[in-house]
Amino acid sequence: MPGRRLGTDPRLKRYDRLEDMIGDTANPTPIVALRRMAPPGVALYVKLEWVNPFGSIKDRAAKWMLTGLEARGELGDRTIVEATSGNTGIALAAMAALMGKRIVTTVPRELSDEKDALLRMFGASVVRTPADAPAGEHPMDTAFAMAEAMARDADAYVMPNQYDNADNVRAHYETTGPEIWEQAEGTVRYFFAGFGTCGTLVGAGRYLKERDPDVRVIGIEPVPGHHISGLKNLTETSVPGILDRSVLDEVVSVDDEMTNETMVRLYREEALAVGPSAAAILAGALRYLEGREGVAVAIAPDSGQKAASYLADVMRDEA
């Protein structure tokens, strides 16, 4: 018999298209309980977004943003251009490869070699911020301005703009939030996500609060001058247009020391290979949950595999 495709069956983890592996309600990313580190009285679950095919929670936003552009007729044969600190660009580059599209990413000059290599492997052109960027300007703001300048040539480029694109929020309202609600069997009382583009925080948080107004949505924000890739202090950089503060109940601040200490504990006590942003989110969650009770879910946006150089620095500091 000639070979034929078997068809998609998420139950069997069988897919005809790689992008169908990106988390959704039919194929949720897993949540796993912390067995040693959770405070007494708290069931703290970590949502492992690195199992998405391109390695992070940004796979969701990339898929929704590009399919949204295509559905509205805004993509066509234009080159995609986006400012990124890594994960969104990697996911967009992978999706662009699947769709046969070109992509240019503008990135902070200090982008890790691991993320740079992945962007280029997926076919993205990588443009770093210049060494003589304006003093005091956040590197991501500089990268964004570079992408925005290119996107002014609307015949040649289209910019998804993860910071202002409603499809970023919609991705998490339609997938991440419902997954968490179902996985926690409607018992979730605390939801933790980081300040980045704020798509996860707003989209999933909004969904959860619509299901139960008593769910507490807590944003984790790094202190000024931090070195936590993927998260932002909003006094240092432009505030994302998609941020809706009415969804937030509280904000917890974290610093590099807290983040690194929590990261080491997560690896050694829970065997969770988290990246820096996940460690920061969990550091804030653990601080907030002291003395509280109930079921909590925290987002782990990616693993440490794209941050090997950061992990090496943490180990050197520990030594």
Phi and psi restraints in degrees (value plus and minus 20) as a CYANA .aco file:
   2 PRO   PHI     -84.6   -44.6
   2 PRO   PSI     128.9   168.9
   3 GLY   PHI     -85.7   -45.7
   3 GLY   PSI     123.2   163.2
   4 ARG   PHI    -162.0  -122.0
   4 ARG   PSI     131.4   171.4
   5 ARG   PHI     -87.4   -47.4
   5 ARG   PSI     124.3   164.3
   6 LEU   PHI    -104.5   -64.5
   6 LEU   PSI     -35.5     4.5
   7 GLY   PHI      70.0   110.0
   7 GLY   PSI     134.5   174.5
   8 THR   PHI     -94.5   -54.5
   8 THR   PSI     116.2   156.2
   9 ASP   PHI    -167.9  -127.9
   9 ASP   PSI      74.4   114.4
  10 PRO   PHI     -77.0   -37.0
  10 PRO   PSI     -49.3    -9.3
  11 ARG   PHI     -81.1   -41.1
  11 ARG   PSI     -55.3   -15.3
  12 LEU   PHI    -114.3   -74.3
  12 LEU   PSI     -15.0    25.0
  13 LYS   PHI      34.3    74.3
  13 LYS   PSI      27.6    67.6
  14 ARG   PHI    -141.9  -101.9
  14 ARG   PSI     107.0   147.0
  15 TYR   PHI    -155.7  -115.7
  15 TYR   PSI     122.8   162.8
  16 ASP   PHI    -104.6   -64.6
  16 ASP   PSI     -44.7    -4.7
  17 ARG   PHI    -149.6  -109.6
  17 ARG   PSI     113.5   153.5
  18 LEU   PHI     -79.2   -39.2
  18 LEU   PSI     -59.1   -19.1
  19 GLU   PHI     -84.1   -44.1
  19 GLU   PSI     -38.7     1.3
  20 ASP   PHI     -93.1   -53.1
  20 ASP   PSI     -30.4     9.6
  21 MET   PHI     -99.5   -59.5
  21 MET   PSI     -33.0     7.0
  22 ILE   PHI     -84.9   -44.9
  22 ILE   PSI     117.8   157.8
  23 GLY   PHI     -72.0   -32.0
  23 GLY   PSI     115.8   155.8
  24 ASP   PHI    -177.2  -137.2
  24 ASP   PSI    -198.3  -158.3
  25 THR   PHI     -84.7   -44.7
  25 THR   PSI     -45.5    -5.5
  26 ALA   PHI    -102.9   -62.9
  26 ALA   PSI     -36.3     3.7
  27 ASN   PHI    -165.7  -125.7
  27 ASN   PSI      45.2    85.2
  28 PRO   PHI     -89.7   -49.7
  28 PRO   PSI     127.0   167.0
  29 THR   PHI     -90.5   -50.5
  29 THR   PSI     129.7   169.7
  30 PRO   PHI     -93.5   -53.5
  30 PRO   PSI     136.4   176.4
  31 ILE   PHI    -136.7   -96.7
  31 ILE   PSI     123.4   163.4
  32 VAL   PHI    -155.6  -115.6
  32 VAL   PSI     120.1   160.1
  33 ALA   PHI     -99.5   -59.5
  33 ALA   PSI     122.2   162.2
  34 LEU   PHI     -95.9   -55.9
  34 LEU   PSI     104.8   144.8
  35 ARG   PHI    -113.3   -73.3
  35 ARG   PSI     -46.4    -6.4
  36 ARG   PHI    -134.9   -94.9
  36 ARG   PSI     -50.1   -10.1
  37 MET   PHI    -116.0   -76.0
  37 MET   PSI     -36.3     3.7
  38 ALA   PHI     -86.4   -46.4
  38 ALA   PSI     118.9   158.9
  39 PRO   PHI     -82.7   -42.7
  39 PRO   PSI     135.4   175.4
  40 PRO   PHI     -76.7   -36.7
  40 PRO   PSI     117.6   157.6
  41 GLY   PHI      67.4   107.4
  41 GLY   PSI     -23.0    17.0
  42 VAL   PHI    -138.5   -98.5
  42 VAL   PSI     112.5   152.5
  43 ALA   PHI    -120.7   -80.7
  43 ALA   PSI      81.3   121.3
  44 LEU   PHI    -123.0   -83.0
  44 LEU   PSI      97.0   137.0
  45 TYR   PHI    -126.8   -86.8
  45 TYR   PSI     124.6   164.6
  46 VAL   PHI    -131.7   -91.7
  46 VAL   PSI     107.0   147.0
  47 LYS   PHI    -111.5   -71.5
  47 LYS   PSI      94.5   134.5
  48 LEU   PHI    -107.8   -67.8
  48 LEU   PSI      69.5   109.5
  49 GLU   PHI     -99.5   -59.5
  49 GLU   PSI     -28.3    11.7
  50 TRP   PHI     -93.7   -53.7
  50 TRP   PSI     -28.2    11.8
  51 VAL   PHI     -98.4   -58.4
  51 VAL   PSI     -26.4    13.6
  52 ASN   PHI     -80.5   -40.5
  52 ASN   PSI     132.3   172.3
  53 PRO   PHI     -83.5   -43.5
  53 PRO   PSI     -45.4    -5.4
  54 PHE   PHI    -126.1   -86.1
  54 PHE   PSI     -11.1    28.9
  55 GLY   PHI      78.7   118.7
  55 GLY   PSI     -14.4    25.6
  56 SER   PHI    -180.2  -140.2
  56 SER   PSI     152.0   192.0
  57 ILE   PHI     -84.7   -44.7
  57 ILE   PSI     -41.0    -1.0
  58 LYS   PHI     -89.0   -49.0
  58 LYS   PSI     -33.0     7.0
  59 ASP   PHI     -77.8   -37.8
  59 ASP   PSI     -57.8   -17.8
  60 ARG   PHI     -82.7   -42.7
  60 ARG   PSI     -72.3   -32.3
  61 ALA   PHI     -82.4   -42.4
  61 ALA   PSI     -62.1   -22.1
  62 ALA   PHI     -79.8   -39.8
  62 ALA   PSI     -66.0   -26.0
  63 LYS   PHI     -80.9   -40.9
  63 LYS   PSI     -67.1   -27.1
  64 TRP   PHI     -89.7   -49.7
  64 TRP   PSI     -58.7   -18.7
  65 MET   PHI     -88.1   -48.1
  65 MET   PSI     -63.5   -23.5
  66 LEU   PHI     -92.7   -52.7
  66 LEU   PSI     -60.1   -20.1
  67 THR   PHI     -87.7   -47.7
  67 THR   PSI     -51.3   -11.3
  68 GLY   PHI     -85.7   -45.7
  68 GLY   PSI     -65.6   -25.6
  69 LEU   PHI     -80.4   -40.4
  69 LEU   PSI     -62.8   -22.8
  70 GLU   PHI     -85.7   -45.7
  70 GLU   PSI     -63.3   -23.3
  71 ALA   PHI     -84.0   -44.0
  71 ALA   PSI     -52.2   -12.2
  72 ARG   PHI    -107.0   -67.0
  72 ARG   PSI     -18.3    21.7
  73 GLY   PHI      54.3    94.3
  73 GLY   PSI       0.3    40.3
  74 GLU   PHI    -116.0   -76.0
  74 GLU   PSI     -26.5    13.5
  75 LEU   PHI    -114.4   -74.4
  75 LEU   PSI     -80.8   -40.8
  76 GLY   PHI      31.6    71.6
  76 GLY   PSI    -153.6  -113.6
  77 ASP   PHI    -122.3   -82.3
  77 ASP   PSI      -1.3    38.7
  78 ARG   PHI     -90.5   -50.5
  78 ARG   PSI     134.8   174.8
  79 THR   PHI    -103.7   -63.7
  79 THR   PSI     112.7   152.7
  80 ILE   PHI     -96.9   -56.9
  80 ILE   PSI     116.5   156.5
  81 VAL   PHI    -152.6  -112.6
  81 VAL   PSI     114.1   154.1
  82 GLU   PHI    -171.3  -131.3
  82 GLU   PSI     120.7   160.7
  83 ALA   PHI    -104.2   -64.2
  83 ALA   PSI     117.0   157.0
  84 THR   PHI    -174.9  -134.9
  84 THR   PSI     129.8   169.8
  85 SER   PHI    -117.4   -77.4
  85 SER   PSI     -14.6    25.4
  86 GLY   PHI     123.3   163.3
  86 GLY   PSI     -90.1   -50.1
  87 ASN   PHI     -84.2   -44.2
  87 ASN   PSI     -65.1   -25.1
  88 THR   PHI     -83.6   -43.6
  88 THR   PSI     -62.8   -22.8
  89 GLY   PHI     -81.8   -41.8
  89 GLY   PSI     -61.4   -21.4
  90 ILE   PHI     -82.6   -42.6
  90 ILE   PSI     -65.5   -25.5
  91 ALA   PHI     -85.4   -45.4
  91 ALA   PSI     -62.6   -22.6
  92 LEU   PHI     -83.8   -43.8
  92 LEU   PSI     -60.4   -20.4
  93 ALA   PHI     -83.9   -43.9
  93 ALA   PSI     -61.6   -21.6
  94 ALA   PHI     -85.2   -45.2
  94 ALA   PSI     -64.9   -24.9
  95 MET   PHI     -83.2   -43.2
  95 MET   PSI     -60.0   -20.0
  96 ALA   PHI     -81.3   -41.3
  96 ALA   PSI     -60.1   -20.1
  97 ALA   PHI     -80.9   -40.9
  97 ALA   PSI     -62.6   -22.6
  98 LEU   PHI     -86.0   -46.0
  98 LEU   PSI     -52.5   -12.5
  99 MET   PHI    -111.6   -71.6
  99 MET   PSI     -23.1    16.9
 100 GLY   PHI      51.3    91.3
 100 GLY   PSI      13.4    53.4
 101 LYS   PHI    -130.8   -90.8
 101 LYS   PSI     136.1   176.1
 102 ARG   PHI    -110.6   -70.6
 102 ARG   PSI     131.4   171.4
 103 ILE   PHI    -166.4  -126.4
 103 ILE   PSI     119.8   159.8
 104 VAL   PHI    -138.6   -98.6
 104 VAL   PSI     112.3   152.3
 105 THR   PHI    -136.3   -96.3
 105 THR   PSI     114.5   154.5
 106 THR   PHI    -123.8   -83.8
 106 THR   PSI     110.7   150.7
 107 VAL   PHI    -155.7  -115.7
 107 VAL   PSI     135.1   175.1
 108 PRO   PHI     -79.3   -39.3
 108 PRO   PSI     125.9   165.9
 109 ARG   PHI     -76.7   -36.7
 109 ARG   PSI     -51.0   -11.0
 110 GLU   PHI    -107.4   -67.4
 110 GLU   PSI      -9.3    30.7
 111 LEU   PHI     -72.7   -32.7
 111 LEU   PSI     118.2   158.2
 112 SER   PHI     -84.4   -44.4
 112 SER   PSI     132.6   172.6
 113 ASP   PHI     -81.2   -41.2
 113 ASP   PSI     -54.8   -14.8
 114 GLU   PHI     -81.7   -41.7
 114 GLU   PSI     -66.5   -26.5
 115 LYS   PHI     -91.2   -51.2
 115 LYS   PSI     -57.7   -17.7
 116 ASP   PHI     -78.5   -38.5
 116 ASP   PSI     -65.3   -25.3
 117 ALA   PHI     -83.4   -43.4
 117 ALA   PSI     -61.8   -21.8
 118 LEU   PHI     -85.9   -45.9
 118 LEU   PSI     -62.3   -22.3
 119 LEU   PHI     -76.5   -36.5
 119 LEU   PSI     -67.4   -27.4
 120 ARG   PHI     -89.5   -49.5
 120 ARG   PSI     -56.1   -16.1
 121 MET   PHI     -82.9   -42.9
 121 MET   PSI     -54.9   -14.9
 122 PHE   PHI    -100.9   -60.9
 122 PHE   PSI     -19.5    20.5
 123 GLY   PHI      78.8   118.8
 123 GLY   PSI     -13.2    26.8
 124 ALA   PHI     -98.0   -58.0
 124 ALA   PSI     123.9   163.9
 125 SER   PHI    -102.8   -62.8
 125 SER   PSI     114.3   154.3
 126 VAL   PHI    -135.1   -95.1
 126 VAL   PSI     101.6   141.6
 127 VAL   PHI    -137.4   -97.4
 127 VAL   PSI      95.4   135.4
 128 ARG   PHI    -107.6   -67.6
 128 ARG   PSI     132.5   172.5
 129 THR   PHI     -83.7   -43.7
 129 THR   PSI     126.7   166.7
 130 PRO   PHI     -93.4   -53.4
 130 PRO   PSI     136.2   176.2
 131 ALA   PHI     -84.3   -44.3
 131 ALA   PSI     -46.8    -6.8
 132 ASP   PHI    -120.4   -80.4
 132 ASP   PSI      12.4    52.4
 133 ALA   PHI     -80.2   -40.2
 133 ALA   PSI     133.6   173.6
 134 PRO   PHI     -73.5   -33.5
 134 PRO   PSI     112.6   152.6
 135 ALA   PHI     -81.3   -41.3
 135 ALA   PSI     115.2   155.2
 136 GLY   PHI      66.6   106.6
 136 GLY   PSI     -31.1     8.9
 137 GLU   PHI    -103.8   -63.8
 137 GLU   PSI     114.8   154.8
 138 HIS   PHI     -85.3   -45.3
 138 HIS   PSI     117.8   157.8
 139 PRO   PHI     -75.3   -35.3
 139 PRO   PSI     -54.9   -14.9
 140 MET   PHI     -91.0   -51.0
 140 MET   PSI     -52.1   -12.1
 141 ASP   PHI     -85.8   -45.8
 141 ASP   PSI     -58.7   -18.7
 142 THR   PHI     -84.4   -44.4
 142 THR   PSI     -65.1   -25.1
 143 ALA   PHI     -81.9   -41.9
 143 ALA   PSI     -59.6   -19.6
 144 PHE   PHI     -84.6   -44.6
 144 PHE   PSI     -63.7   -23.7
 145 ALA   PHI     -81.7   -41.7
 145 ALA   PSI     -57.3   -17.3
 146 MET   PHI     -84.2   -44.2
 146 MET   PSI     -65.1   -25.1
 147 ALA   PHI     -85.4   -45.4
 147 ALA   PSI     -61.5   -21.5
 148 GLU   PHI     -82.9   -42.9
 148 GLU   PSI     -58.5   -18.5
 149 ALA   PHI     -83.6   -43.6
 149 ALA   PSI     -60.5   -20.5
 150 MET   PHI     -86.8   -46.8
 150 MET   PSI     -59.0   -19.0
 151 ALA   PHI     -89.3   -49.3
 151 ALA   PSI     -32.7     7.3
 152 ARG   PHI     -84.8   -44.8
 152 ARG   PSI     -43.0    -3.0
 153 ASP   PHI    -102.8   -62.8
 153 ASP   PSI      60.7   100.7
 154 ALA   PHI     -87.3   -47.3
 154 ALA   PSI     -38.3     1.7
 155 ASP   PHI     -95.7   -55.7
 155 ASP   PSI     -47.0    -7.0
 156 ALA   PHI    -123.2   -83.2
 156 ALA   PSI     -51.7   -11.7
 157 TYR   PHI    -148.0  -108.0
 157 TYR   PSI     134.1   174.1
 158 VAL   PHI    -156.6  -116.6
 158 VAL   PSI     116.1   156.1
 159 MET   PHI    -133.2   -93.2
 159 MET   PSI      93.2   133.2
 160 PRO   PHI     -78.6   -38.6
 160 PRO   PSI     -56.8   -16.8
 161 ASN   PHI      35.3    75.3
 161 ASN   PSI      57.6    97.6
 162 GLN   PHI     -78.5   -38.5
 162 GLN   PSI     -42.1    -2.1
 163 TYR   PHI     -99.7   -59.7
 163 TYR   PSI     -40.9    -0.9
 164 ASP   PHI    -145.5  -105.5
 164 ASP   PSI     -16.9    23.1
 165 ASN   PHI    -109.8   -69.8
 165 ASN   PSI      97.6   137.6
 166 ALA   PHI     -82.7   -42.7
 166 ALA   PSI     -42.9    -2.9
 167 ASP   PHI     -87.4   -47.4
 167 ASP   PSI     -44.5    -4.5
 168 ASN   PHI     -82.7   -42.7
 168 ASN   PSI     -68.6   -28.6
 169 VAL   PHI     -85.0   -45.0
 169 VAL   PSI     -63.8   -23.8
 170 ARG   PHI     -81.3   -41.3
 170 ARG   PSI     -56.1   -16.1
 171 ALA   PHI     -75.9   -35.9
 171 ALA   PSI     -61.6   -21.6
 172 HIS   PHI    -104.4   -64.4
 172 HIS   PSI     -48.4    -8.4
 173 TYR   PHI     -88.4   -48.4
 173 TYR   PSI     -56.2   -16.2
 174 GLU   PHI    -108.1   -68.1
 174 GLU   PSI     -41.6    -1.6
 175 THR   PHI    -144.5  -104.5
 175 THR   PSI     -85.0   -45.0
 176 THR   PHI     -78.7   -38.7
 176 THR   PSI     -68.0   -28.0
 177 GLY   PHI     -80.5   -40.5
 177 GLY   PSI     -73.4   -33.4
 178 PRO   PHI     -80.1   -40.1
 178 PRO   PSI     -56.0   -16.0
 179 GLU   PHI     -80.7   -40.7
 179 GLU   PSI     -67.3   -27.3
 180 ILE   PHI     -82.4   -42.4
 180 ILE   PSI     -63.8   -23.8
 181 TRP   PHI     -79.8   -39.8
 181 TRP   PSI     -64.8   -24.8
 182 GLU   PHI     -88.7   -48.7
 182 GLU   PSI     -64.6   -24.6
 183 GLN   PHI     -85.4   -45.4
 183 GLN   PSI     -54.0   -14.0
 184 ALA   PHI    -109.4   -69.4
 184 ALA   PSI     -14.8    25.2
 185 GLU   PHI      33.5    73.5
 185 GLU   PSI      17.3    57.3
 186 GLY   PHI      53.5    93.5
 186 GLY   PSI      -6.8    33.2
 187 THR   PHI    -122.6   -82.6
 187 THR   PSI     -23.9    16.1
 188 VAL   PHI     -80.7   -40.7
 188 VAL   PSI     114.2   154.2
 189 ARG   PHI    -138.1   -98.1
 189 ARG   PSI     -40.7    -0.7
 190 TYR   PHI    -155.8  -115.8
 190 TYR   PSI     114.2   154.2
 191 PHE   PHI    -147.7  -107.7
 191 PHE   PSI     109.0   149.0
 192 PHE   PHI    -141.3  -101.3
 192 PHE   PSI     110.4   150.4
 193 ALA   PHI    -167.9  -127.9
 193 ALA   PSI     143.0   183.0
 194 GLY   PHI    -114.6   -74.6
 194 GLY   PSI     142.0   182.0
 195 PHE   PHI    -103.4   -63.4
 195 PHE   PSI      85.5   125.5
 196 GLY   PHI    -151.7  -111.7
 196 GLY   PSI    -127.0   -87.0
 197 THR   PHI     -97.0   -57.0
 197 THR   PSI     -41.0    -1.0
 198 CYS   PHI      59.2    99.2
 198 CYS   PSI     -10.6    29.4
 199 GLY   PHI     -83.1   -43.1
 199 GLY   PSI     -64.8   -24.8
 200 THR   PHI     -85.6   -45.6
 200 THR   PSI     -68.4   -28.4
 201 LEU   PHI     -77.0   -37.0
 201 LEU   PSI     -66.9   -26.9
 202 VAL   PHI     -97.8   -57.8
 202 VAL   PSI     -66.7   -26.7
 203 GLY   PHI     -87.2   -47.2
 203 GLY   PSI     -73.9   -33.9
 204 ALA   PHI     -88.3   -48.3
 204 ALA   PSI     -61.1   -21.1
 205 GLY   PHI     -80.6   -40.6
 205 GLY   PSI     -62.9   -22.9
 206 ARG   PHI     -82.0   -42.0
 206 ARG   PSI     -64.4   -24.4
 207 TYR   PHI     -80.8   -40.8
 207 TYR   PSI     -67.3   -27.3
 208 LEU   PHI     -83.3   -43.3
 208 LEU   PSI     -59.7   -19.7
 209 LYS   PHI     -92.0   -52.0
 209 LYS   PSI     -47.0    -7.0
 210 GLU   PHI     -89.1   -49.1
 210 GLU   PSI     -53.8   -13.8
 211 ARG   PHI     -95.5   -55.5
 211 ARG   PSI     -55.2   -15.2
 212 ASP   PHI    -171.9  -131.9
 212 ASP   PSI      85.9   125.9
 213 PRO   PHI     -80.6   -40.6
 213 PRO   PSI     -35.4     4.6
 214 ASP   PHI    -103.3   -63.3
 214 ASP   PSI     -28.2    11.8
 215 VAL   PHI     -82.5   -42.5
 215 VAL   PSI     110.8   150.8
 216 ARG   PHI    -113.9   -73.9
 216 ARG   PSI     104.4   144.4
 217 VAL   PHI    -124.7   -84.7
 217 VAL   PSI      97.3   137.3
 218 ILE   PHI    -137.9   -97.9
 218 ILE   PSI     102.6   142.6
 219 GLY   PHI    -110.8   -70.8
 219 GLY   PSI     117.5   157.5
 220 ILE   PHI    -124.6   -84.6
 220 ILE   PSI     100.3   140.3
 221 GLU   PHI    -143.0  -103.0
 221 GLU   PSI     106.5   146.5
 222 PRO   PHI     -91.8   -51.8
 222 PRO   PSI     134.1   174.1
 223 VAL   PHI     -91.6   -51.6
 223 VAL   PSI     140.1   180.1
 224 PRO   PHI     -77.2   -37.2
 224 PRO   PSI     122.7   162.7
 225 GLY   PHI      60.6   100.6
 225 GLY   PSI      -8.7    31.3
 226 HIS   PHI     -90.5   -50.5
 226 HIS   PSI     150.9   190.9
 227 HIS   PHI    -149.4  -109.4
 227 HIS   PSI      19.1    59.1
 228 ILE   PHI    -121.0   -81.0
 228 ILE   PSI      83.4   123.4
 229 SER   PHI     -82.8   -42.8
 229 SER   PSI     116.0   156.0
 230 GLY   PHI      76.2   116.2
 230 GLY   PSI     -38.4     1.6
 231 LEU   PHI    -134.1   -94.1
 231 LEU   PSI     137.7   177.7
 232 LYS   PHI    -155.2  -115.2
 232 LYS   PSI     123.3   163.3
 233 ASN   PHI    -112.2   -72.2
 233 ASN   PSI     103.0   143.0
 234 LEU   PHI     -99.9   -59.9
 234 LEU   PSI     -19.7    20.3
 235 THR   PHI    -106.8   -66.8
 235 THR   PSI     -33.3     6.7
 236 GLU   PHI    -118.9   -78.9
 236 GLU   PSI     -38.0     2.0
 237 THR   PHI    -162.2  -122.2
 237 THR   PSI     148.8   188.8
 238 SER   PHI     -81.5   -41.5
 238 SER   PSI     121.3   161.3
 239 VAL   PHI     -99.5   -59.5
 239 VAL   PSI     107.0   147.0
 240 PRO   PHI     -78.4   -38.4
 240 PRO   PSI     119.3   159.3
 241 GLY   PHI     -85.6   -45.6
 241 GLY   PSI     -43.7    -3.7
 242 ILE   PHI    -105.5   -65.5
 242 ILE   PSI     -23.3    16.7
 243 LEU   PHI     -88.7   -48.7
 243 LEU   PSI     103.7   143.7
 244 ASP   PHI    -137.9   -97.9
 244 ASP   PSI      79.8   119.8
 245 ARG   PHI     -88.0   -48.0
 245 ARG   PSI     -35.4     4.6
 246 SER   PHI     -87.1   -47.1
 246 SER   PSI     -39.4     0.6
 247 VAL   PHI     -96.8   -56.8
 247 VAL   PSI     -46.9    -6.9
 248 LEU   PHI    -101.3   -61.3
 248 LEU   PSI     118.5   158.5
 249 ASP   PHI    -116.9   -76.9
 249 ASP   PSI     -59.9   -19.9
 250 GLU   PHI    -171.8  -131.8
 250 GLU   PSI     140.9   180.9
 251 VAL   PHI    -144.9  -104.9
 251 VAL   PSI     113.3   153.3
 252 VAL   PHI    -134.3   -94.3
 252 VAL   PSI     110.2   150.2
 253 SER   PHI    -111.2   -71.2
 253 SER   PSI     122.7   162.7
 254 VAL   PHI    -153.0  -113.0
 254 VAL   PSI     134.6   174.6
 255 ASP   PHI    -140.7  -100.7
 255 ASP   PSI     158.2   198.2
 256 ASP   PHI     -82.7   -42.7
 256 ASP   PSI     -60.7   -20.7
 257 GLU   PHI     -83.5   -43.5
 257 GLU   PSI     -67.6   -27.6
 258 MET   PHI     -77.4   -37.4
 258 MET   PSI     -65.4   -25.4
 259 THR   PHI     -81.6   -41.6
 259 THR   PSI     -67.2   -27.2
 260 ASN   PHI     -88.2   -48.2
 260 ASN   PSI     -58.5   -18.5
 261 GLU   PHI     -83.3   -43.3
 261 GLU   PSI     -63.2   -23.2
 262 THR   PHI     -86.7   -46.7
 262 THR   PSI     -58.2   -18.2
 263 MET   PHI     -80.2   -40.2
 263 MET   PSI     -67.3   -27.3
 264 VAL   PHI     -80.8   -40.8
 264 VAL   PSI     -63.2   -23.2
 265 ARG   PHI     -83.0   -43.0
 265 ARG   PSI     -61.2   -21.2
 266 LEU   PHI     -82.4   -42.4
 266 LEU   PSI     -59.5   -19.5
 267 TYR   PHI     -88.5   -48.5
 267 TYR   PSI     -64.6   -24.6
 268 ARG   PHI    -107.7   -67.7
 268 ARG   PSI     -48.0    -8.0
 269 GLU   PHI    -121.4   -81.4
 269 GLU   PSI     -48.1    -8.1
 270 GLU   PHI    -138.1   -98.1
 270 GLU   PSI     -26.1    13.9
 271 ALA   PHI      35.3    75.3
 271 ALA   PSI      15.4    55.4
 272 LEU   PHI    -119.7   -79.7
 272 LEU   PSI      96.4   136.4
 273 ALA   PHI    -105.9   -65.9
 273 ALA   PSI      44.5    84.5
 274 VAL   PHI     -99.5   -59.5
 274 VAL   PSI     138.4   178.4
 275 GLY   PHI    -109.5   -69.5
 275 GLY   PSI     156.9   196.9
 276 PRO   PHI     -78.9   -38.9
 276 PRO   PSI     -61.2   -21.2
 277 SER   PHI     -86.6   -46.6
 277 SER   PSI     -57.9   -17.9
 278 ALA   PHI     -84.3   -44.3
 278 ALA   PSI     -62.0   -22.0
 279 ALA   PHI     -81.6   -41.6
 279 ALA   PSI     -59.7   -19.7
 280 ALA   PHI     -85.6   -45.6
 280 ALA   PSI     -64.2   -24.2
 281 ILE   PHI     -81.6   -41.6
 281 ILE   PSI     -63.1   -23.1
 282 LEU   PHI     -92.4   -52.4
 282 LEU   PSI     -51.8   -11.8
 283 ALA   PHI     -80.6   -40.6
 283 ALA   PSI     -64.8   -24.8
 284 GLY   PHI     -87.0   -47.0
 284 GLY   PSI     -59.9   -19.9
 285 ALA   PHI     -83.2   -43.2
 285 ALA   PSI     -64.4   -24.4
 286 LEU   PHI     -83.9   -43.9
 286 LEU   PSI     -59.1   -19.1
 287 ARG   PHI     -84.0   -44.0
 287 ARG   PSI     -66.2   -26.2
 288 TYR   PHI     -86.1   -46.1
 288 TYR   PSI     -56.9   -16.9
 289 LEU   PHI    -102.0   -62.0
 289 LEU   PSI     -26.7    13.3
 290 GLU   PHI     -78.3   -38.3
 290 GLU   PSI     106.0   146.0
 291 GLY   PHI      61.9   101.9
 291 GLY   PSI     -18.1    21.9
 292 ARG   PHI    -128.1   -88.1
 292 ARG   PSI     150.2   190.2
 293 GLU   PHI    -153.9  -113.9
 293 GLU   PSI     137.2   177.2
 294 GLY   PHI     103.7   143.7
 294 GLY   PSI    -194.2  -154.2
 295 VAL   PHI    -117.4   -77.4
 295 VAL   PSI     110.0   150.0
 296 ALA   PHI    -147.4  -107.4
 296 ALA   PSI     127.2   167.2
 297 VAL   PHI    -148.9  -108.9
 297 VAL   PSI     108.4   148.4
 298 ALA   PHI    -139.2   -99.2
 298 ALA   PSI     120.6   160.6
 299 ILE   PHI    -101.4   -61.4
 299 ILE   PSI     112.7   152.7
 300 ALA   PHI    -129.1   -89.1
 300 ALA   PSI      76.8   116.8
 301 PRO   PHI     -81.8   -41.8
 301 PRO   PSI     -54.0   -14.0
 302 ASP   PHI    -178.3  -138.3
 302 ASP   PSI     158.1   198.1
 303 SER   PHI    -116.8   -76.8
 303 SER   PSI     159.6   199.6
 304 GLY   PHI    -103.1   -63.1
 304 GLY   PSI     -20.3    19.7
 305 GLN   PHI     -85.2   -45.2
 305 GLN   PSI     -50.5   -10.5
 306 LYS   PHI    -108.0   -68.0
 306 LYS   PSI     -16.8    23.2
 307 ALA   PHI    -150.1  -110.1
 307 ALA   PSI      16.8    56.8
 308 ALA   PHI     -80.2   -40.2
 308 ALA   PSI     -57.1   -17.1
 309 SER   PHI     -87.2   -47.2
 309 SER   PSI     -56.8   -16.8
 310 TYR   PHI     -84.4   -44.4
 310 TYR   PSI     -64.4   -24.4
 311 LEU   PHI     -81.7   -41.7
 311 LEU   PSI     -59.1   -19.1
 312 ALA   PHI     -82.8   -42.8
 312 ALA   PSI     -58.8   -18.8
 313 ASP   PHI     -85.5   -45.5
 313 ASP   PSI     -59.1   -19.1
 314 VAL   PHI     -81.4   -41.4
 314 VAL   PSI     -62.2   -22.2
 315 MET   PHI     -86.2   -46.2
 315 MET   PSI     -59.3   -19.3
 316 ARG   PHI     -83.9   -43.9
 316 ARG   PSI     -61.5   -21.5
 317 ASP   PHI     -84.0   -44.0
 317 ASP   PSI     -57.9   -17.9
 318 GLU   PHI     -86.7   -46.7
 318 GLU   PSI     -57.0   -17.0
